[in-house]
Amino acid sequence: MKEEKTPKKINKWIVFTSMPFQMAATIYLCYAVGDWIDVRFDFAGGWWAKGFTMLGVLASLYQFIRQANRISRGE
């Protein structure tokens, strides 16, 4: 006989406690890319770093909302 495998439920607390680290990593990586562009091509004002940092904030917020919706639906 085959044993039916039930899908493993993800512990909500583990997901929510790991989200700040994911957000920080995303934002820092985007900042590092923007800073590298500013330094590499000698742009004044750090606008690439600022722009990529904002992109990182938006991407991390999108990921946070997507994960929160998935958890609330029980997937």
C-alpha positions in Angstrom: 0.0 0.0 0.0 1.0 3.5 -0.7 1.2 5.9 2.2 -0.3 9.3 1.4 2.1 12.1 2.0 0.6 15.2 3.5 2.2 18.5 2.3 4.3 19.9 5.1 3.0 23.1 6.5 5.5 25.9 6.8 5.8 27.4 10.3 4.5 30.9 10.0 6.8 32.2 12.7 9.9 31.0 10.9 8.9 32.7 7.7 8.1 36.0 9.4 11.3 36.0 11.4 13.4 35.4 8.3 11.7 38.1 6.3 13.7 41.1 7.8 17.0 39.3 6.9 15.8 38.7 3.3 14.7 42.4 3.1 18.0 43.6 4.4 20.0 41.4 2.0 17.9 42.6 -1.0 18.3 46.3 -0.1 22.0 46.0 0.6 22.7 44.1 -2.6 20.8 46.7 -4.6 22.7 49.5 -2.8 26.0 47.8 -3.5 25.3 47.5 -7.2 24.3 51.2 -7.4 27.4 52.2 -5.4 29.6 50.1 -7.7 28.1 51.9 -10.7 28.7 55.3 -9.1 32.3 54.5 -8.3 33.1 52.6 -11.5 31.8 55.3 -13.9 32.6 58.3 -11.5 29.1 59.7 -11.2 28.7 62.5 -8.8 25.9 62.6 -6.2 25.5 58.9 -5.8 22.2 58.8 -7.8 22.7 55.3 -9.0 23.1 54.1 -5.4 20.0 56.0 -4.3 18.0 54.7 -7.2 19.1 51.1 -6.8 18.4 51.3 -3.0 14.9 52.5 -3.7 14.5 49.6 -6.2 15.7 47.2 -3.5 13.1 48.6 -1.0 10.3 48.2 -3.5 11.4 44.7 -4.4 11.7 43.6 -0.8 8.3 45.1 0.0 6.8 43.2 -3.0 8.4 40.0 -1.8 7.1 40.6 1.8 3.6 41.2 0.7 3.6 38.2 -1.7 4.9 35.9 1.1 2.4 37.3 3.6 -0.5 36.7 1.2 0.6 33.1 0.5 0.8 32.4 4.2 -2.6 33.9 4.9 -4.2 31.8 2.2 -2.6 28.7 3.7 -0.5 27.6 0.8 
